[in-house]
Amino acid sequence: MSNFINKVYKNNAIVYKVLLFLIAVVSIVYLFPKGGQFKYDFSKGKPWQYDNLYATFDFSIQKSDEEINQEKQEITRNNKYYFEYSNETVLAVKTAFTTKINYIQTNDSIDHQQMLRLISIGNFVIDEVYKFGFLDEASQGKIFNENDIIYLRNNNVVKEVAYNKLLVYKEVLQLITKNIGKSPLSYSENELLNTLLEVLKPNVSFDAGFTQKALEESFKNISFTRGLVTSGELIILKGDIVEGRKLAVLNSLKKESESKVWTESNYLWIVCGYTILVSLALLMLLLFLKKSRLEIYKNNNKVTFIFFNVFLMILIQTLVIKYNSDYLYIVPLSILPIVLKAFFDARLGLFAHVLTVLLLGFIVPNSFEFIYLHIIAGMVTILTVSDLYKRAGLFISIGQITLIYMITYFAFSIIKEGNASQINWYYFMLFSANGLLSFLSLFFIYMYEKIFGLVSDVTLLELSNTNTKLLRELNEKAPGTFQHSMQVASLAEAAANEIGANSMLVRTGALYHDIGKMLNPMYFIENQSTGVNPHNDLSPRDSAYLIINHVIKGIELAKEHRLPDRIIDFIRTHHGTSLVYYFYKKEQELFPEETVDIKKFQYPGPIPFSKETAILMICDASEAAAKSIKNPTAQAIETLIDKIVEKQKSDNQFINSDITFREIEKIKKVVKKKLMNMYHLRIEYPD
């Protein structure tokens, strides 16, 4: 048991990667829908590439969503509109009229004959108004064609009535004035007019609830099929174009096949298939890291970061598909290559993006179109997004990505439909929203820097500002070291640009590589402005200790100020495991008969492990040594740089930095040229 625990402890990095791999596979498979997959891939307007297809079972031909929507629109246009007729209102009006008339008869001097005439006219008007009904104001305008037939519901009795038979307030007023008589009205007629206007109330209103219920009942009666395909019937011949009835039959066969595949007995097989495919994709990602990005592969934090981002993109896309597949293209998958390129490099960003899109191809509709769109967009992302700290550049790049989405979708649409008239412009809105959401990449980059301790170009730009607290302090306490760091940064940036390394990273690392010198600035020659050298009072071993210690102090200072690890790496490695040669030789001269302990005069390392840290080592040593030349000439500088670099190569300082001899020669060439420019020198040509 103890041996097993020891093995696990020794191989904890591998154990962690295995656990991370298993968790990622299980999580992604869990997100995938577990329905079966149709074994044929086809697209509208494309030829059938397989052998002749015959039905192996009976199935119905399903109507398309477009056909069903058209039927629903037709039903809605022809839907029955129900209005409610209120008998209670009619009775209330008649009672109120009788009461009002009796009051008039009691209090006014109107003779009996006139009163009988008023009552007769009033009852006639009331009967005419409520013969079909008096429509309330809120229900007017529900029917656009006045000749349409409506359904008038009186308790449990429903009858058909022409909409124009219902009276509105204006028509009621006309009916009253027509039956009372012409102007001028007598006193009794005027009283009757006022009474009728007061008591008459609308008794017909639009019955929205009953109308909606009738519409829903009609929707329920819609048939979702149109025809039957029997077992053995020919569906499509090889080479036939997939369109019309053949397309409808194939879509129906696909739905029916997927529903038949999805059974309890097949569930485990489907999960097993997904597990194998997802495992292969993630395994390819791990192998890529191990073969091409070994530094990243060895760092579990970075591997976790990459797997997390792949999973996050798949999670968001699957949630959108489950909610509504119409929003398929609103998910900004281009965030993945932008983020990975910001922290690592373009090749890794594209590789991870392609694998993510391929995994999503299992679960999205029109998988070929989806994969093609996003892979093309991912390539454009990698090629166009360069400097994230330049907001205008990011805006232009995302605009180009959005345009590529639109152009590619337009091409797919005209291939499918044969013309541009059937293009769904709604997708162009989704692509625009996709572009806007891509700006969230800046938020993700900032968040990931805090969570995973990674560094992006945006942070490097902020750190390279010489007004930061640490660099200001370096300038105040060790101005000579500050100037040296500035010149080394200039050299390193030019060299990085020459060989395609991360110039922003190496420039920032160069600015901070000697911050440890600010604690004892006078022990370093560039800060000795008075001509007094404190090393004259120290032993070579003590002097070497103080010189070497600036690396340790620099690391402590950087951690205290929370500098990112990628910047601290430059402090650790800029001297590698080289010797403080001057004091080492001085110690040998003082004690010629003793064996000098070389480790006391050697920097602790590690040696550079990236192109950027190797560039800094060359530039730092070259710039410092060039200042020691009393009479600088072009030939002297060339000879000096060659000697320094050859010494570093012979000491195996570059064996872990993944840098080639060709690249080292290019760096030397740039450093020589820049140093000559600093000293205003020209190459001396022979006579």
KAHUCOR-V266568 format. One record per pair of residues at least 4 apart in sequence whose C-alpha atoms are under 7 Angstrom apart, sorted by sequence separation. I is the first residue (numbers start at 1). J is the second residue. D is the distance in Angstrom with one decimal. If there is no record, write none. Layout:
<<I:J:D> <I:J:D>>
This chain:
<<1:5:6.3> <2:6:6.1> <3:7:6.2> <4:8:6.2> <5:9:6.1> <6:10:6.1> <7:11:6.1> <8:12:5.6> <11:15:6.3> <12:16:6.0> <13:17:6.4> <14:18:6.2> <15:19:6.2> <16:20:6.1> <17:21:5.9> <18:22:6.2> <19:23:6.1> <20:24:6.1> <21:25:6.2> <22:26:6.1> <23:27:6.0> <24:28:6.1> <25:29:6.1> <26:30:6.0> <27:31:6.5> <28:32:6.5> <63:67:6.1> <64:68:6.4> <65:69:6.1> <66:70:6.2> <67:71:6.3> <68:72:6.2> <69:73:6.1> <70:74:6.2> <71:75:6.1> <72:76:6.1> <73:77:6.2> <74:78:6.3> <75:79:5.6> <86:90:6.9> <87:91:6.4> <88:92:6.1> <89:93:6.1> <90:94:6.3> <91:95:6.2> <92:96:6.1> <93:97:6.1> <94:98:6.3> <95:99:6.3> <96:100:6.2> <97:101:6.1> <98:102:6.1> <99:103:6.3> <100:104:6.3> <101:105:6.2> <102:106:6.2> <103:107:6.3> <104:108:5.5> <110:114:6.5> <111:115:6.3> <112:116:6.3> <113:117:6.3> <114:118:6.2> <115:119:6.2> <116:120:6.1> <117:121:6.2> <118:122:6.0> <119:123:6.1> <120:124:6.1> <121:125:6.2> <122:126:6.2> <123:127:6.1> <124:128:6.2> <125:129:6.1> <126:130:6.2> <127:131:5.7> <129:133:6.1> <130:134:6.1> <135:139:6.8> <136:140:6.9> <153:157:5.8> <154:158:6.2> <167:171:5.8> <168:172:6.2> <169:173:6.3> <170:174:6.4> <171:175:6.2> <172:176:6.3> <173:177:6.3> <174:178:6.0> <175:179:6.4> <176:180:6.2> <177:181:6.3> <185:189:5.7> <186:190:6.1> <187:191:6.2> <188:192:6.3> <189:193:6.2> <190:194:6.3> <191:195:6.1> <192:196:6.1> <193:197:6.2> <194:198:6.1> <195:199:6.2> <196:200:5.8> <207:211:6.2> <208:212:6.1> <209:213:6.2> <210:214:6.2> <211:215:6.3> <212:216:6.2> <213:217:6.2> <214:218:6.3> <215:219:6.3> <216:220:6.2> <217:221:6.6> <218:222:6.9> <229:233:6.7> <236:240:6.6> <242:246:6.0> <243:247:4.7> <244:248:6.5> <245:249:6.1> <246:250:6.1> <247:251:6.1> <248:252:6.2> <249:253:6.1> <250:254:6.1> <251:255:6.3> <252:256:6.1> <253:257:5.9> <254:258:6.1> <255:259:6.2> <256:260:6.2> <257:261:6.1> <258:262:6.2> <262:266:6.3> <263:267:6.2> <266:270:6.2> <267:271:6.2> <268:272:6.0> <269:273:6.2> <270:274:6.3> <271:275:6.0> <272:276:6.3> <273:277:6.4> <274:278:6.0> <275:279:5.9> <276:280:6.1> <277:281:6.4> <278:282:6.3> <279:283:5.8> <280:284:6.2> <281:285:6.6> <282:286:6.4> <283:287:6.1> <284:288:6.0> <285:289:6.4> <286:290:6.2> <287:291:6.0> <288:292:5.6> <289:293:4.5> <290:294:4.9> <293:297:6.2> <294:298:6.1> <295:299:6.6> <299:303:6.5> <300:304:6.0> <301:305:6.2> <302:306:6.3> <303:307:6.3> <304:308:5.9> <305:309:6.3> <306:310:6.4> <307:311:6.2> <308:312:6.0> <309:313:6.3> <310:314:6.4> <311:315:6.0> <312:316:6.2> <313:317:6.2> <314:318:6.1> <315:319:6.2> <316:320:6.3> <317:321:6.3> <318:322:6.1> <319:323:6.1> <320:324:6.0> <321:325:4.3> <334:338:6.4> <335:339:6.0> <336:340:6.2> <337:341:5.8> <338:342:6.1> <339:343:6.5> <340:344:5.6> <341:345:4.4> <345:349:6.3> <346:350:6.2> <347:351:6.1> <348:352:6.1> <349:353:6.1> <350:354:6.1> <351:355:6.4> <352:356:6.2> <353:357:6.2> <354:358:6.2> <355:359:6.2> <356:360:6.3> <357:361:6.2> <360:364:6.4> <366:370:6.3> <367:371:6.0> <368:372:6.0> <369:373:6.0> <370:374:6.2> <371:375:6.0> <372:376:6.1> <373:377:6.1> <374:378:5.9> <375:379:6.2> <376:380:6.3> <377:381:6.1> <378:382:6.3> <379:383:6.2> <380:384:5.9> <381:385:5.6> <390:394:6.5> <391:395:6.2> <392:396:6.2> <393:397:6.1> <394:398:6.1> <395:399:6.1> <396:400:6.2> <397:401:6.3> <398:402:6.1> <399:403:6.2> <400:404:6.2> <401:405:6.4> <402:406:6.4> <403:407:6.1> <404:408:6.0> <405:409:6.1> <406:410:6.0> <407:411:6.3> <408:412:6.4> <409:413:6.1> <410:414:6.4> <411:415:6.3> <412:416:6.2> <413:417:6.0> <414:418:5.1> <426:430:6.6> <427:431:6.2> <428:432:6.2> <429:433:6.2> <430:434:6.0> <431:435:6.3> <432:436:6.4> <433:437:6.2> <434:438:6.2> <440:444:6.3> <441:445:6.0> <442:446:6.3> <443:447:6.2> <444:448:5.9> <445:449:6.2> <446:450:6.7> <447:451:6.3> <448:452:5.5> <449:453:4.9> <455:459:6.2> <456:460:6.4> <457:461:6.0> <458:462:6.5> <459:463:6.2> <460:464:6.0> <461:465:6.7> <467:471:6.5> <468:472:6.1> <469:473:6.2> <470:474:6.2> <471:475:6.2> <472:476:6.3> <473:477:6.1> <474:478:5.4> <475:479:4.5> <478:482:6.3> <479:483:6.2> <480:484:6.2> <481:485:6.1> <482:486:6.2> <483:487:6.3> <484:488:6.1> <485:489:6.0> <486:490:6.3> <487:491:6.3> <488:492:6.0> <489:493:6.0> <490:494:6.4> <491:495:6.2> <492:496:6.0> <493:497:6.3> <494:498:6.3> <495:499:6.7> <496:500:5.8> <497:501:6.2> <502:506:6.4> <503:507:6.0> <504:508:6.2> <505:509:6.1> <506:510:6.0> <507:511:6.4> <508:512:6.7> <509:513:5.9> <517:521:5.2> <524:528:6.8> <528:532:6.6> <538:542:6.1> <539:543:6.2> <540:544:6.0> <541:545:6.2> <542:546:6.3> <543:547:6.3> <544:548:6.0> <545:549:5.8> <546:550:6.8> <549:553:6.1> <550:554:5.8> <551:555:6.3> <552:556:6.4> <553:557:6.0> <554:558:6.0> <555:559:6.2> <556:560:6.1> <557:561:6.3> <558:562:6.1> <559:563:5.8> <563:567:6.6> <564:568:6.5> <565:569:6.1> <568:572:6.3> <569:573:6.1> <570:574:5.7> <580:584:6.2> <581:585:6.1> <582:586:6.2> <583:587:6.0> <584:588:6.4> <585:589:6.2> <586:590:6.3> <587:591:6.2> <588:592:5.2> <598:602:6.4> <609:613:6.7> <610:614:6.3> <611:615:6.2> <612:616:6.4> <613:617:6.4> <614:618:6.5> <615:619:6.2> <616:620:5.8> <617:621:6.2> <618:622:6.0> <619:623:5.9> <620:624:6.2> <621:625:6.0> <622:626:6.0> <623:627:6.7> <632:636:6.2> <633:637:6.2> <634:638:6.2> <635:639:6.1> <636:640:6.0> <637:641:6.1> <638:642:6.2> <639:643:6.1> <640:644:6.2> <641:645:6.2> <642:646:6.0> <643:647:6.1> <644:648:6.4> <645:649:6.1> <646:650:6.1> <647:651:6.2> <648:652:6.5> <649:653:5.9> <659:663:6.5> <660:664:6.3> <661:665:6.2> <662:666:6.4> <663:667:6.2> <664:668:6.2> <665:669:6.2> <666:670:6.3> <667:671:6.1> <668:672:6.1> <669:673:6.3> <670:674:6.1> <671:675:6.0> <672:676:6.1> <673:677:6.3> <674:678:6.3> <675:679:6.4> <676:680:5.7> <677:681:6.1> <63:68:6.6> <105:110:6.5> <110:115:6.5> <129:134:6.2> <153:158:4.4> <167:172:6.3> <185:190:5.8> <242:247:5.3> <261:266:6.8> <262:267:6.8> <288:293:7.0> <289:294:5.9> <320:325:6.5> <340:345:6.7> <341:346:4.8> <414:419:4.9> <417:422:6.5> <449:454:4.7> <463:468:6.9> <466:471:5.6> <467:472:5.7> <474:479:6.7> <496:501:4.7> <522:527:5.6> <528:533:6.9> <538:543:6.1> <558:563:5.2> <563:568:6.8> <608:613:5.2> <632:637:6.8> <648:653:5.5> <649:654:6.4> <676:681:4.9> <42:48:6.9> <152:158:5.5> <153:159:6.7> <296:302:6.0> <297:303:6.2> <361:367:4.9> <387:393:6.8> <388:394:5.9> <414:420:5.4> <448:454:6.8> <449:455:5.9> <466:472:6.6> <496:502:6.2> <497:503:5.9> <521:527:6.1> <522:528:5.6> <608:614:5.3> <676:682:6.8> <8:15:7.0> <151:158:6.3> <152:159:5.4> <289:296:6.6> <290:297:5.4> <296:303:6.7> <320:327:6.7> <321:328:6.2> <475:482:5.2> <496:503:5.0> <151:159:5.6> <152:160:6.2> <289:297:5.2> <320:328:6.6> <341:349:5.3> <474:482:6.1> <535:543:6.0> <588:596:6.5> <151:160:4.7> <152:161:6.6> <180:189:6.4> <340:349:4.8> <385:394:6.2> <150:160:5.7> <151:161:6.2> <236:246:6.6> <361:371:6.2> <413:423:6.0> <493:503:4.9> <558:568:6.6> <149:160:6.3> <150:161:5.4> <235:246:6.8> <523:534:6.3> <626:637:6.6> <149:161:5.5> <150:162:6.0> <337:349:4.3> <385:397:5.6> <523:535:6.8> <149:162:4.4> <150:163:5.8> <337:350:5.8> <358:371:6.5> <384:397:5.5> <493:506:6.3> <555:568:6.2> <148:162:5.9> <149:163:5.8> <317:331:6.3> <357:371:5.9> <492:506:6.3> <493:507:5.3> <147:162:6.0> <148:163:5.8> <492:507:6.2> <147:163:6.1> <337:353:5.9> <555:571:6.4> <146:163:5.4> <147:164:6.1> <336:353:6.3> <357:374:6.8> <554:571:6.6> <555:572:7.0> <584:601:6.0> <146:164:5.2> <489:507:4.7> <622:641:6.0> <313:333:6.5> <381:401:6.4> <551:571:6.2> <354:375:6.1> <380:401:6.2> <489:510:4.9> <551:572:6.3> <580:601:5.4> <406:428:6.2> <488:510:6.2> <489:511:6.0> <579:601:5.6> <580:602:6.2> <622:644:7.0> <579:602:4.4> <377:401:5.8> <578:602:5.7> <579:603:6.3> <353:378:6.8> <406:431:6.8> <485:510:6.0> <486:511:6.1> <577:602:6.0> <578:603:5.7> <405:431:6.6> <485:511:5.1> <577:603:4.8> <309:336:6.8> <377:404:6.5> <576:603:6.5> <577:604:5.7> <618:645:6.6> <641:668:6.9> <350:378:6.5> <377:405:6.5> <575:603:6.6> <577:605:4.7> <350:379:6.8> <402:431:6.0> <576:605:4.4> <577:606:6.5> <402:432:6.4> <575:605:7.0> <576:606:5.3> <577:607:6.1> <135:166:6.1> <576:607:4.0> <134:166:5.9> <135:167:5.9> <350:382:6.8> <373:405:6.4> <573:605:5.7> <576:608:6.3> <132:165:6.3> <133:166:5.3> <134:167:4.9> <135:168:5.5> <402:435:5.5> <517:550:5.3> <572:605:6.3> <573:606:5.5> <132:166:5.8> <133:167:6.3> <134:168:6.0> <516:550:4.5> <572:606:6.5> <573:607:5.3> <638:672:6.2> <373:408:6.5> <516:551:6.0> <573:608:5.2> <637:672:6.7> <346:382:5.8> <399:435:6.9> <544:580:6.3> <398:435:5.9> <516:553:4.8> <129:167:6.9> <516:554:3.5> <515:554:5.3> <544:583:6.2> <574:613:6.6> <478:518:5.4> <514:554:6.7> <573:613:6.7> <614:654:6.5> <337:378:6.7> <474:515:6.4> <477:518:5.7> <516:557:6.9> <574:616:6.2> <575:617:6.2> <634:676:6.4> <129:172:6.6> <338:381:6.8> <478:521:5.5> <540:583:5.0> <570:613:5.7> <574:617:4.7> <614:657:6.4> <334:378:5.9> <337:381:7.0> <460:504:6.6> <464:508:5.1> <474:518:5.8> <477:521:6.9> <337:382:6.7> <460:505:6.4> <463:508:6.7> <481:526:6.1> <608:653:6.7> <310:356:6.2> <314:360:6.7> <480:526:4.8> <481:527:6.6> <540:586:6.4> <607:653:5.5> <608:654:6.3> <611:657:5.4> <334:381:6.6> <457:504:6.8> <480:527:4.7> <540:587:5.6> <609:656:4.8> <610:657:4.1> <611:658:6.3> <634:681:6.0> <85:133:6.9> <460:508:6.3> <479:527:6.6> <608:656:6.5> <609:657:3.9> <610:658:6.1> <611:659:5.6> <633:681:6.5> <634:682:6.1> <478:527:6.1> <608:657:5.5> <634:683:5.2> <634:684:6.8> <125:176:6.4> <619:671:6.9> <548:603:5.8> <513:570:5.8> <514:571:6.8> <544:601:5.8> <121:179:6.8> <509:567:5.1> <513:571:4.4> <121:180:6.9> <541:600:7.0> <509:570:5.5> <136:202:5.0> <139:205:5.6> <85:152:6.4> <135:202:5.4> <136:203:7.0> <139:206:5.2> <285:352:6.8> <82:150:6.2> <83:151:6.1> <84:152:5.8> <85:153:5.8> <86:154:6.8> <134:202:4.6> <135:203:6.4> <136:204:6.1> <389:457:6.6> <81:150:5.4> <82:151:4.7> <83:152:4.9> <84:153:4.8> <85:154:5.0> <134:203:5.4> <135:204:4.7> <136:205:5.8> <388:457:6.8> <389:458:4.9> <80:150:6.6> <81:151:6.1> <82:152:5.9> <83:153:6.0> <84:154:6.2> <133:203:6.2> <134:204:5.6> <135:205:6.1> <388:458:6.5> <80:151:6.9> <82:153:6.8> <133:204:5.7> <118:192:6.5> <281:355:6.2> <576:653:6.4> <278:359:6.8> <100:195:6.9> <330:430:5.1> <329:430:6.1> <330:431:6.3> <97:199:6.3> <329:431:6.4> <332:434:5.0> <339:441:6.4> <96:199:6.2> <330:433:6.2> <331:434:6.0> <332:435:7.0> <335:438:5.8> <338:441:6.9> <330:434:4.7> <334:438:6.7> <329:434:7.0> <332:437:6.1> <93:199:5.6> <332:438:5.5> <335:441:5.4> <339:445:6.2> <506:612:5.4> <510:616:6.5> <93:200:5.9> <455:564:6.6> <501:611:6.7> <502:612:6.8> <506:616:6.9> <343:454:6.8> <453:564:6.8> <501:612:6.5> <343:455:6.2> <90:203:7.0> <343:456:5.2> <89:203:5.7> <342:456:5.4> <342:457:6.5> <86:203:5.1> <85:203:5.9> <86:204:6.4> <85:204:4.8> <84:204:5.5> <83:204:6.5> <84:205:5.4> <83:205:5.5> <84:206:6.3> <83:206:4.4> <84:207:5.8> <492:615:6.1> <82:206:6.4> <83:207:4.8> <492:616:5.9> <82:207:5.4> <492:619:6.0> <82:210:6.5> <491:619:6.2> <82:211:5.4> <81:211:5.5> <80:211:6.7> <488:619:5.8> <488:620:5.7> <488:623:6.5> <79:215:6.4> <76:215:7.0> <72:219:6.7> <301:452:6.8> <63:224:5.5> <62:224:5.9> <63:225:5.3> <62:225:4.4> <63:226:6.4> <61:225:5.4> <62:226:6.4> <499:663:6.1> <60:225:6.1> <61:226:5.6> <61:227:5.4> <60:227:5.9> <61:228:5.7> <60:228:4.4> <61:229:6.9> <498:666:7.0> <59:228:6.0> <60:229:6.0> <59:229:5.5> <58:229:5.7> <59:230:6.6> <58:230:4.4> <495:667:5.1> <57:230:6.5> <58:231:4.9> <57:231:4.3> <55:230:6.8> <56:231:5.1> <495:670:5.8> <55:231:5.0> <56:232:5.9> <494:670:6.9> <55:232:5.0> <54:232:5.5> <55:233:5.4> <54:233:5.5> <55:234:6.5> <54:234:4.5> <55:235:6.5> <491:671:6.1> <53:234:6.2> <54:235:5.4> <53:235:5.5> <53:236:5.4> <491:674:6.7> <52:236:5.9> <53:237:6.4> <52:237:4.4> <51:237:6.9> <52:238:5.0> <62:248:6.8> <51:238:5.1> <61:248:6.7> <50:238:5.7> <61:249:5.6> <49:238:6.0> <48:238:5.4> <49:239:6.0> <62:252:5.3> <48:239:4.9> <61:252:5.5> <47:239:5.1> <48:240:5.5> <47:240:5.3> <48:241:6.1> <47:241:4.2> <48:242:6.4> <46:241:5.5> <47:242:5.9> <45:241:5.9> <46:242:5.7> <45:242:5.3> <44:242:5.3> <45:243:5.8> <43:242:6.8> <44:243:5.7> <44:247:6.8> <38:254:5.7> <38:257:6.6> <38:258:6.1> <37:258:5.9> <36:258:4.8> <35:258:6.5> <36:261:5.2> <36:262:5.5> <35:262:5.2> <34:267:7.0> <36:270:6.9> <34:270:6.6> <34:271:6.9> <29:274:6.2> <29:275:6.2> <25:275:6.7> <25:278:6.1> <25:279:6.0> <28:311:6.7> <31:315:6.9> <13:300:6.9> <31:318:6.8> <33:363:6.9> <32:363:6.7> <45:415:6.9> <45:416:4.9> <44:416:5.4> <45:417:6.9>>
